[in-house]
Amino acid sequence: MKLQETLELHVKAAIKALFQSELQSVEFQATRKEFAGDVTVVVFPMLRVVKGNPVVIGEQVGQYLLDNVDFVKGFNVVKGFLNIEISDNYYFRFFQSIKDDAKYGFEDQKGDNAVMVEYSSPNTNKPLHLGHVRNVLLGYSVAEILKASGKKVYKTQIINDRGIHICKSMLAYQKFGKGETPTQDLKGDKLVGNYYVKFDQEYKVEISELMTQGQSEEEAKKNAPLLLEAQEMLIKWEAGDEGVVALWNKMNQWVYDGFDVTYKNIGVDFDTYYYESNTYLLGKEFVAEGLSTGVFEQDADGSVWCDLTADGLDRKIVLRADGTAVYMTQDIGTAIQRIKDYPDVGGMVYTVGNEQDYHFKVLFLILKKLGFDWAKNLFHLSYGMVDLPSGKMKSREGTVVDADDLIEEMADTAEEISKELGKLEEYDEAEKNELYKTIGLGALKYYILKVDPKKRILFDPKESIDFQGNTGPFIQYTYARIQSILRKANIGVNVSSNVPDISFHEKEKELIKQLEQFPEIIQNAAEQHSPALIANYTYELVKGFNSFYQNVSILGADTDEEKRFRVDLSKTVSQTIKNALSLLGIAVPERM
């Protein structure tokens, strides 16, 4: 049982014994550094059931704990706050219970309901870019955190493989491609993306020509021949035109192959894939069903809508007048199909940028109105955009930061900085290159994930690969430093688990207290869908270790028993660092 859980039982017993009253819960907080104590009980909420002076109540409860709880060694009361000192023996016993647990903090799967986490969800008309990188890293990390908290998790993505944007790439390739195919130097997703940019360039030329003929800009955009052809191609695709479908299959496969390389390079995976080209049909079925039950309504032009004005939203189209699907149609179908495929799924997490906040409010509400009980367990993991010092990215103009190029740039930056610092003299070239990738990717992932998902990020690659401060490389370097200590340690003595009275250095105790927090941090991160809680906990743990390292001699301890304990403590800290970083998808090097 955790310290606070145990203390809560004792505090409730104290209130019952002293005041014949029942407490429903006990509020704890960290003890402020200027006061003695390891954990603080907030007395003020007790005044609901116990009348009196909070300082006096705190004194009485503190004395009861000191007299009746063997691991409470002292207390003090500051206004309405009871600061409790916990014995070193308690922390020693706790440490002995976790030091050999390689998965400390990770819960075994409990409960029957699984969670499906969706992330990436790219369009098949362009390669993955920096915006996708934040999406992928967030979704993957949240999935890993949910698993560590004890939930069964399915990782998935919905591939946006249909629609007018896909047809734009296809049409441009058809007109200007001259049979070009992917090569070793030009991945398929990049090739297709080039033709999406080409479409936009030629489309702008046509708009300009129409405007010189007297059309307004709005008219020219609607009447440009290329756009009309792309719209016709979409209609043909939905009708199953053999030639259009064959081209669509070929170009999509190029893109899928390219995506697979990027996912492998960035170190993420998926359990299952969904394709909008399949799920939009199921969405249409449920639009028809919703019409018959009154969830939807049909306008005179044949379009189908859901009126959500009574819920504080607006009317939302779910089917166009010509019978073609909109994004909402396919999202309805996708959600329903997932539950059909995985009946144990009781909730879903959608990792999608905050520009889609309203879309997901509408989607979740429509699914509830359609009568799906699981719709109450849908969560939109909304995140802010990623900006660069040069400004906002635009795919159709070809001004995005390509994900593959970014990964390569991060490794190059890691190489440049490592050479400046002279840290890798003992490595051969293959080891150096592998380490550059590990450091570069760790820097990228940590820089993005340490920020609260809701906040916008200004990404600076060079700043992220600083070996000092709150960065991935700083944490990786500390892990590698601990491995060096462990390699040098020559341990022949085991510490007894029955030491009658042990006294810690304050830095040792601080580290153990930080280790004790790890399981709760994982649970909180899972509940809040926030990898930032894991990242910042890891940074604080690393700072705690470095302070311990600077103030306490590990290998030069006075006794073998002290040395063994400090080596074990270092090893457990390093394992916790490794476990925490694994939840962020970050690898750790054994040497740096």
N, C-alpha and C positions, 0 to 999 in steps of 0.2 A: 504494500500500500504506500502511496506517495506521502511525503511529509505533510503537506497541507491537508490531505484527506484524513490522516491520522490525528493531526492537531485539531481538526474540525470536530471529530468525535469527542476529544478530550475537553474542548471549550464548551461544547453542548452539555457534557456531563457536569462541568463546573457550574454553568448557569442553572442547571437543574438542582444540583446539590446546594448551591449557595442561595438561590432565589426562588426555588420551586417553580421555575418557568421553563418553557420549551422554546428553544431557538430553531427556526426553520433552516437557517444557513449562517455561515460565518464569512465575513469579508476579510480577505488577506491582501497585503501589498508588500513590495520589497521594502526592507528597512533602509531608511536614508543613511548615507554614509557617515554623517556626523554623529550618529547614535550607535550605541552598542546593540547588537542583535543580528539575527539571521532572517527572521520573518516577522512581519508586523500584523497584528490583529486590529482591525478598525472597530473601536468600541461604539461609536455613535449609532450604527444601525440596531444595536442591542437595546437602545432606549425605547424601542417600540414595545418590548416585552418586559424590560426591567427599568423601573423608575429610580432615578438617583443621579449623582454626580458621575460623569464618565471617567474622571480620573480615579475616583474611589472604586468604581466598578472594575476598572482595569487593574488596579492594585490587588483587589480580591481575587480576580480570575488568575492573574499572574502568580500569586502565592499558591493558589490551588494547583496550578500546573507544576510549579516547582516542587510541591510536596508529593504529588501523585504520579508524575510522568518522569520516568528514569532518564530520558534523553534531554529534558529541559534543565539547563544548568544556571539560568539566571533570567532576569527580566527587568525592564524599566518602563515607566509610563510617561509619555510626553503628551499633555493635553488629553485628547481622546484616542491615543494610539498606544497599544500595548506591544512593545518590542521584546521579542522572545529570543534568548540565546540558546542555541542547540549545541549539545556536547560534541566534541570531536569524535567520540566513540560511535555516535550515530552515523556520522559521515563516513567513518572508516568502514563500518559494517555495510553501509550502502555501496561504497566503492567496491568492496570485496564481492558484492552480489552482481556487479555489472562488468567487472574488468575483463572477464573472459568471454563476454557475450558479443560476438562479432556483429550481431544485428540489434544491438541495444537501441531502444527507441522505436523500432519497427514492430508494429502489431501484426499478429497472424490474422488472416481473413476471418471476419466474424459477420454473421447475418447472411441472409439469402439474396438480398437485393444488390444488384450490381449498378455501377455508374458508367455511362458511356461518355467519353470526353472527345469532342470533335475539335480538331485544329488543322491548320494549313488551308484546306478548302480552296485550292487555287483554280484559276481559269486556265483552260488549255489553249490560250492564245498568246502566252508570254512566259518567260522563265520566272522563277521565284526571285524576289528582291528583298531589300532590307525590311520592308514592312512585313513580308511573310516571315522573315527570320524572327521578329519579335513574337508573332503569332505562334509559330511552331515551337519556339523555346518555352513560351508561357504554357501552351496546351500540354506539351510533353511533361514539363515539370509538375504541373497541377495533377496530371494523371499519376505520376510517380509518388507524389505526396499523398494523394488519396489512397493509393495502394499501401503505402507505409502506415497510414492511419488505421488500416484494417479493412478496407473496402475492396471488393472485386471490381476491376476496372477493365473496360474495353476501350482501346484507342482507335479512333476512326477519323475519316475525313470524307467530305462530300466534294466530289470533283465537278466543277462547273464546266461541263463539256458540251453544252448546247446554248443556243441563243445568238443574238445578232453579232456580239463581239467575236464569237468563234467564226461566224460566216465572213466577217471582215478579213480575218487572216487567210481564210480559205480562198476567198475571191481574189485577194491580192496575189496569192501564190499562183492561182490559176492563170492570172493575167500576166504576171511578171516573173514567175519562178523559173521558167525555162528548164524544168526537170531537176532543179537543185535538190540534193538530199543531204542528210546529216553526215558529218565526217568526224574524224578523231579530234579535230580542232574546232568543230562547230557542232555542239550538242543540238539535238532535235528541238528542245524547248526554245533555245536561242534562235534557231533558224526560223521557227514559226513566229516568234516574237518580232523578228526583223520585218516580217510581212505585215504584222499588225501595225507597225510604225509606217511601213510603206503605204498601206491603205490610207492612213491619216494624212500623209503628205500629198497623195494624189487627190484625196477628197477635198483638201483645202484649195488645191489648184482649181478644181471644178467649181467650188463655191465662189471663188474669186471671179471666174469667167462668167458665171451666171449673174453675179452682181454687176459686172460691167455691161450686161445686157438689160439691166434695169430691174432685176429682182431685188427685194430686200434681203438682208442677211438671213433672216429667219426662213424666208421662202427658199432661198438658195440652198440652205442646209437640208431642207426637206426634199428638194427636187433634184439634188445632185445625182447624176446617173449611177455613180458607184454605190451610193447608199440604197437607191432603189433596187439595184441588182442584188445587193447583200440581203435586203428584205425578201426579195423573191427567192433567193437561195434558202433562207430560213423556212419559208413556206414549203419549198420542195423537200427540204430535209424532213420536216414534220410529216410530209406526205409519203416519205420513204423512197424518194427518187434514187434510183440505183447508182447513178454516177456521183451525185452529191454525197450519198452515204459512204461510197467507196473512198472518196477523197477525205471525208471527215474521219473515217477509221484510220487511214494512213497517217494523216497529220497528227491526230490525237496520240497514236502510238509513239510517234517521234517524241512528243512532249512527255508522255509517261516515262519513257526510257531516260529522258533528261532529268526529270524530277527524281527518279530513283537514285541517280548519281549524287544529286544535291543532298537528299535525305541521308544517304550513307556518309557523305562528307561531314555533315553537321551532327550526325550521331543520334538521329531520332528514328522511330519506327511506328508502325500501325498494325493493329490486329485485323482490321477490316476496312474495305473501301465501299463507298456508295457513289453512284453516278447520276447526275441530274437527268441525263437522257433516259434513265429508267424510272426514277422516282416521280417525275412530273406527271406521268400517266396515272399513278396511284393517287396523286393529289387531285387530278381531274375527277376521279371516281368519287372522292369524298366531297368535292364541290357539288357534284350532282346529288349526293346523299343529303348534304347540308341544305340544298335547295328544297328538297322534299320535306325536311323537318323544320324549315323556317329559320335556320341559322343564317342562311344567305338569302339574298333577294336579287331578282333579275331586272335590269333596266330595259327600256323599250328598244334600245339598240342591240340587245342580246348579251351585253356584258353582265357579269355576276359580281355582286358586292356583299361585304359584311358591314352592317351598320353598327358601329361601336360608340356612337355619340352618347348613349346613355351611360357608358362606362368612362366617359371623359376623354375619349379618343375621337377619331373621325370615321368616315366611311372608307373602307379599304377594298380595292378591286382584287378579286381572286381569279378572274378569268376574263380575257379580252372579248370584245364583241365578235371578233373573227374566230373565237374558240381556242386561241393559242394561250398557253400558260404564262403566268408571270412568276417572279421569284417566290411570292407567297404560296402559290400553288405547289411548286416543287418542294418547298420547305415543309408544308403540311404533309405531303406524301412521304418525304424522307423520314420525318419523325415517326410516322405510323409504321413504315416499313421496318425501321430499326427494332421497334417493340415486337413486331411479328417475327423477326429473325432471332431476337434475343429476348425471350419472355422474362428472363430474370432481371432485366434492366428496370430499375425503379426510378431512375432519374438521369438527366443528361446535362452536360456542361457544353455550352457553345462558346468557343474562343473566337470572337469576332470583334473588330474595331468599334470604337464608340460612336462612329457615324451611323451605325446600325441599331442604336439603342431603341429607337421607336419601332423599328421593324420587329424586334424580338418581343417587345411588349404586346404588339398586335398578334404575332404568331402564337405566343403562349396563351393569350386570351381566347383566340379562335379555337385552339385545341381543347381548352376547357369547355367552351360552348358546344363543341362536337361530342362532349361526354367522356373524354379520356381522363381517368382518375390520375394517371401518372403525370399529367400536365402540370400539376401543382409542384412537382419536383424538377422543373426545368430551370436552368440558371444560365444567364448570359454573362460570360466572363468578358466584360467590356474593358478595352484597354485603349490608351492614348496612342497617337501616331508617333512615328520615329522621324525626327528631322535631322538634317545634316547642316553643318555650317554654311553650305552653299544654298540651302533652301529646300522647298518641297519637291518631291519626286513626281513625275508624270509618265505613266507607262506608254501611252500612245505617242508621246513626243520623244520617247527613247532616252529620258533623263533620269532613269531609275538607277539605283545601286544594285547591280546584279549580285545575288546571294553567293554564287560560286566565286566571283571576283572578290567579294568581301572576305570570304574565308581565306582565300589565298593572300589577300592584303594583310590580314591579321597575322598569318604565319610569317610573312615577310617583315612586318613591324616587330614581331617577337624576336626574329633573328637579328635585326638591326640593333635593338636595345640590349639583347643578351651579349652581343659582341662588344658593345660599348662598355658593359659592366664586367666583361671578361669572366663570366661564370662557368663556361663550358669547356675548359681546356682538356678535360679528361675524356671527352666524348669523341667517337668516330663520326664521320659525316652522316651515316644512316641514323645513328642515335640522335644527332643534333637535329636533323630534319623532322624526326618524329616528335622530338621535344618542342620544336618551334610550333608544330601543329597543336600539340596539347596546350601549350601556353596561350597561343593565339585564340584558339576556340574557347579556352577557359576564361580568357579576358573578355571576349565578346559576350559569352553567356552570362557571366557574372555582372557585367556592366548593365546589361538589359534587365536581368532578373532581380537585381538588388533594389530596383525602383518599384514603388507601388504600381500595380498594373494600370490603375486609372490615370496615372500621370503621363503627360507627354514627355518624350525623351529627346534631348539633343545629343546625338551620338558622335563622339570624337574617338576614332580608333587608337590614336597615339596615347591619349589620356587613359584609356582603358588598360593599357599594358604598362602601367607604372608598377614597379616592384615595391612601392611603399604606399601605405594608405589602404582605403577600402576598395581593393581590386582583387580580381581572380588570381593574378600572378603572385601577389603578396601572400595570399592564403596557401596557394600551391607551394610557394617557397618555404613557408613555415612547416607544412606537412613533410617536405623533403628534408628539412633540417632535423625533424624528429626522427626520420628514418636513419639519418646519419648517426644520431645519438644511439639508437637501438643497435645499429651495427657495431658500434664501438663498445657497447656495454658487455661486460663479462660477468654474467650473473650466476652465482652458485647457491644462493640462499633464497628460500621461499619465506614470505612473511606469514606469520601465524594469523589465522582468522580469529583467534581468541585472545587478542592483546587486551589485558584488563584495563589499562588506562593509557591512552595515546594522546600526544599533543602535537598538533599540526603547526607548521609555519603558516602564517596568514595567507600566503600566496597558494599554498597547497589546498587549503580549505576553500578559497575563492574558486579555484578550478573545479573542485568536486561539486560545489554548489552550482556552477555553470553546467556541468555534465548532468546534474539532476534535472535541469530544466528541459533537456532535449525532447523527451517524449511529449511533454505538454506543448512545446513549440510546434512539433509535427501536427498534433491535433488541432491547434489553433490555425496553422497554415492551411490545413485541409478544410476546416470550417469556413475560413475567409477566402479560400481559393487564392492564396497569396504566397508565391515563392519568395517574395521580399522578406518575409519573416524568417525563412530558413537562411537566406543569404546573410542577413544582418546578425542573426544569432551566431553564424559561423565566424563572422568577422570579430564579434565580441569574444568568442571562445579563443580565437587565434591571438587576439590582443592579451587575453588573460594568460595564455601559455607563454607568450614572449615576456611578459612581466615576471612570471614564475621563473623562466629560464635566466633572466637577468639578475634575479634576487636570491635564487636558491641553487646551490651546487648539486647537480644531478649525479654525475659520474664521480665527483669528488666528495660524496657524502661521508659523514663521520663513521658510520657503521654500514656493514653489508645489508642489514635489514632496511635502513633508510634508503640506501642506494636502490635496492630492489623495489621498494615502494615507489620511489620517484621515477624509476624506469617504467614500472607498470602504469603509473599515472600518465606519463608521456605517451606510452603506447595506446592507452585508452582514449586520450585526447586525439591522437592521430587517427584512430579508427572512427571516432565520432566526426572528425573533419571529413574523412573519406565518405562516410555514410551520408552526411549532410550534403556534400557536393554532388554525390550521386543523384540526389533528389533534384538537383539543378541540371543534371546531364553533363556534369563537369568531371573529367578524369584527373587523377593526381599522379605526378611523376615521383618515382622512388628516389631520384637524384636530380639536383638542379645546380 
